[in-house]
């Protein structure tokens, strides 16, 4: 299984970025997908998630500014980030969860760095 993120970079506060994650080696249609972020010295935190059925949820800090979406035909999940703030500077990770007979299978990408300058 591979999750490969792209789209990170440097952006000014108030700007926009779109992150993309391409999944391979798994049944994407059966996967719940998400984006997490981690700042140096802090725990990884959930930013946004989308279930295999298309339901979404967001961290309160990004609600109204970020949008998560998925394309099951392309095995991709995207995170559209608008009105970015300096506190959004972090490494963003793609995350996949697939239910199994026992504990779920969990996969992570290697991350893509987002830097928001003030």
Secondary structure by P-SEA (a helix, b strand, c coil): cbbbbcccccccccbbbbbbbbbccccccccccbbbbbcccccccccccccccbbbbbcccccccbbbbbbccccbbbbbbcccccccccbbbbbbbbbccccbbbbbccbbbbbbcc
